[in-house]
């Protein structure tokens, strides 16, 4: 069996396209390969329900501004939504760079798939992580981080975990790890019930990496021909324009700040902490006060008479006043004028009735 058309690269060097013969497989035939089922998408939604303390339905004009917070403000995401007729709002939370610690049969299996993003123009800009092992300092282009013996480490793919040369300890009480875009590592302490800063990842550029000495597969040592080593955190010095991305984020508790607005005013503010995306239960948002009623800015009886040139009789105006109808919005809510209870049909001329009703109909169509 063979694989055809494999192109190999080392840094910027194209080593060619090859036909690779497969002479052996790592999995023995008496232990068949386990086919993993498709992983379902991680739930990211949060459900809120706006409720008025008075028990009245929540007006659709309420505008909710949700701020989903990561560990640093640059990762916060703002979402604006309006409630439905039942008061519910569902928001989609972002993929925050959080990985939940995992164990299988008491063995740690946590891995943080990390990618470093930046413009690479020459081999001297390759981004290495420095680790310790084999009695010396090693450099690697492998960025995936494992938790081994309570420290962040790089796995060699065989049996060895090399701890970072700049140690970052992950205590037993840490249940999740958050890595910011600048490589600052936080851990959620389940005892303190808070996020704590564990350390900052440091990266390296080697002046002439093509001269590195191979220590083992993927791990290298410097020598007299590799030139200088530049070491900095992301976002500073040689790494000013480099950022990190966690490519396997999980779902973990988030904090959400909520402000609710009506036209021209803030009517509610609160912050909800430790919300778990995907929770099927809704978060109740109880708003003090009564339902908002928009001001009636529709044309008045005086406006209609001025616009149309038709003067309403005293009897007609008196009837409208007795029904507390002073605008075309009031007429619209009351229904067809001549069917309003007590309408004085003998005292109201056809022209004034038709004028007011036509203006009301036009207003209703344009509303």
N, C-alpha and C positions, 0 to 999 in steps of 0.2 A: 504494500500500500504506500502511496506517496501523495504529497501535496505539491501542486505545480503553481508557479507564478508568484512565489514569495519574494518580495523585495526587502532586502536588509539594509539598515542604515546604522551608522555609528556616529552620533552627533550630526555634523553636516556632510559626512562622507557617505556616498552611495556605494555600498559594497556589491551591488548587482542583484539580478533576479535569478532565483534558483529553483530547482526541482528537489524537494526534500523527501528522501526515503524514510519511512517510519519503520524502524526495526524492532521496536518494543513499545509496550504501553505500561504506564505506571500502575494502572489498576489490573490486578490479576484476573484471569477468566473465571476463577472460582468465587470471586467476590464482585458481582456485577455492579456496573455503574448505576448509582441512584439518580433517576431523572427527577429533577426538582420541578414542582408545579409552579405555574406563573404566580409571581408575588402580587397580591392585590394592592391597589394603590393605597397609600397611607392617608387616612382621613384627615382633612385639614379644616373642616367647617366648624363654626360655632353658631349656635342659635340663640337669639335674644327675643324677648317679648316685651314690647312697650305696653304698660298698663297705667291708667290714670287712677289716682287714689280715690277719686269720686266714683269710680266704676263706669264712667262714660267711655264710649269707644274712642280710641286714639285717633285724632285727625290725621289724614294722609299728608298734611303739610309739615308734620314733624320730620326734621332732617337729622339723622344720626351720623355723627362723625366719630368713627372708631379708629383708635391708634393702637396697633398691635406692636408690642415692644419686645425687642431683643435685648441682649445684654448691653449694647452700646447704641446711642441715639441714631447713628448713621444707618442702623439696620431696621429702624422703626418704619412701619408701613401704615399709611392713612387710607381709610376706606370710608366713602360716603354712601349711605343708603337711606331709602324712605320705607316706612313700614307698610305692609299690606293691610287689607281691610280688617284682618284678624289681629293686627299689631305685631306680627312676627317679622323678624329680619334675620336672614342667614348670611354670614360673611365667610369668605374663603381666606384663611390665614396663610401667610407666606411660608416658604421653605426656609426656616431659620437654620443656621449651621450648627445643629445640635445632634449628637449621637448618644443614644441611650446605652448604658453599659449592659452587656449580655453575658450569660454564663450557660454552659452546658455541662451537666454532671459535675458541678462545682469548679469547672475549668473556665477561666476567663476567655471569652471569644470576641471581646470588643475590638473593633477596627474602625478607624477614622480614615475614610478615603479622601485624601487631600490632593488638590491640584493647585499649582502655582501659576498664576496668570501674569504675563508680562512679555514685552517685545524682545525676542532673542535674535540679535543680528550677527553674533559671532560666538564661537565656542567658549570664549572667556566669560560669557554672560550666562552660562549654564548654572542652574541653581542646585547646590548640593546641601545636604544635611550632614552635620558632623556627629558621629557616634563613637562610642568606645567599645573595644572588643579585641580579643586576641592579644591583650597586653599593649595595644597601641591605639592611636586615633585613626579613625577611618572616615571616608567621605562616600556618600551614595546619592544617586539621583532618584532613589525610591523614596516617595513622600508619604506613603500610607503609614499611619501611626497605630500601634497596638499598645495595649496596657499589659505589661508583664512585670511581675514582682513589684507591683505598686508604682511603676514608672512608665512614662511614655517611651516607646522603643520602636525600632525598625526591625521587621522580620526578614530573614534571608531566604524565606521560601522553603527552608529545609527543617532545621531544628533550633536555630539560634536567634535570640532576640537581642539586638544591640541597643542598649540604653542611649538616650541622647547625651551628647557631650555637655550640653547645657541642661542639667537634669530638671524634669518636671514631675513632681510626685503626685500620684493620684491615690488618695486615701481610700480606705475601705468604705467610708460613709458617702463617697461620691457616687451618685446614681446616674448622672448624665454629664456629658462634656460638650462645651460650647467653644468653638474656635472662630474668632472674629476674622474679618477680611484682612486684618493686619497681623494675624497670627497670635493674638492674645488668647490664652487658654483659660476658660472658667470651668469650674465644676460645681454641680448642684449638691450641696451638703444636706443629706436627709435628716441629720441630727440638728444642725443649726437652722434648717429650713430656709436656706438662702443660697444664692450663687456667690462663690468666692473665687478670687483670682488665683490660679495655680502657677502661672508663669507665662513667658513669651517665647515663642519659637524663634530660633536664630538660624539664619541661612548663610551660605558661603558661595563666593565666586572664586574660582581658581584661575590664575592668569593663563597657564598653559595646560589645560586638563588632558590634552592628548598625550602628555608625558606621564600621567599618573601610573603608578604600579598597581596591578591587580592583586588584591588580597584574597578575594573569593568572588563568586559570581555576583556582580553588581556593587561590590565594595572595593574601595581603592585607598591607597596610601600616597601621600605626597613624597617628593624627593627633591634633589637639588635642581632638577630641570623643570619643575612645575611652577616655579615663580612664586609670586605673592598670593596670599589668601586673604580675601576681604570678607569680614564677618559683620553682619548687621541684621536688625529686625526688619521686617517688611515695612515699606513706607518711609524708610530713612536711608541716607547714604546711597550706596550702589543699588539699593532695592526700593528707591523712592517710588517707582512706578509699577511695583509688583504687588499683587494681592493674592490671598489664598481663598480657595473655594472648597467647601465640604461637599463632595459629590454623592454622599449617601446619607442625607439628613433624615432624622427620624421625627416622630411626633412627640412633643413634650409640653409641659405646662407653659403657658404664656400669660402675660399681663395685658389687659386691654383698658385703655382710658376711653371714656365715652362722654361726648358733649352732644346735647340735643338742642337744636335751634328751631325757633319759629321765625317767620320773616321779621328781621330786625332785632331779635332778642335771643339770649341764651336762657333756656328754661330748665336745664338739668345738666349736672356734671358729676362724674363718679369714676373711680378706677376699680376694676375687678382683677383680682390676682389669682394666679395658679388655676387658670382655666385650661382644661384638656381638650384640644381639638378632636372632633369626632364624637364627643359625648352626646348621646341622643337627647339628653335633657336640656331644656332651655334655661337661659339665665333671665330671671324676672327683673325688669327695669320699671320700678314704680315711681311715677312722676306725680308730684304734689300739684294740686290745683284742679281746675275744671277744663273741659275741652275748649280749645281755641276756636273763637268765632271770628272769621275775617270781617273787617269793617265793610259796611255797605257803601260803596263808592259809585253806585249806579245813578243814572240821571233822576233828578227829583221831578215832582209835578211842575214846578216852576220852570225847570230846564226844558221839559217837553213842550210847554206852552210857548216858550221863547223860540225854540227851534222850529216848531210847526206853524206858529202864527195862529193857532187855535186857542181860544180862551175857554177854560173849563168853567162851568156854572158853579155858583156857590153851593147848590145842592149836591153836585157831584163831589166837590172838594170836601164838603162836610161829611158825606158818606165815607169817603176814603180815609179821612181823619178818624172817624169813629171806629174803623177797622184797623187803625194803626198802620195804614199803608201810605207811605210818603215817597216811595221810590219805585222804579220799574222792577227792581229786585223783589220788593214787597208784593207787587202785582203778580210777578212770576210765581212766587211761592203760594199765593192765594188761589191761583187758577184763573180761568176765563172770568172776566169781570162781571158779565151779566148773570153768571151763575153763583156769584157770592151771595150768601144769605142776606136778605134785606135790601138787595140792589133796587134803588128807586127808578125803575125803568121809565116811569112817566115824566120824571124830572131831568133825565139825561138825554141830550140830543145824540142822534146817530153819528154825527161828525166827531164830536169829542170822544165818544166811546170807541169809534174805529181808530182815531188818532192814538189814544193811549194804548189800545190793544196791539196795534201794528208796531209801535215803538217797543212794546214789551216783547213781542215775538222776535223782532230784529235783535234785541239785546240777548234774548235766549239763544238764538242761533249763533251769535258771536261769542258767547260766554265760554 
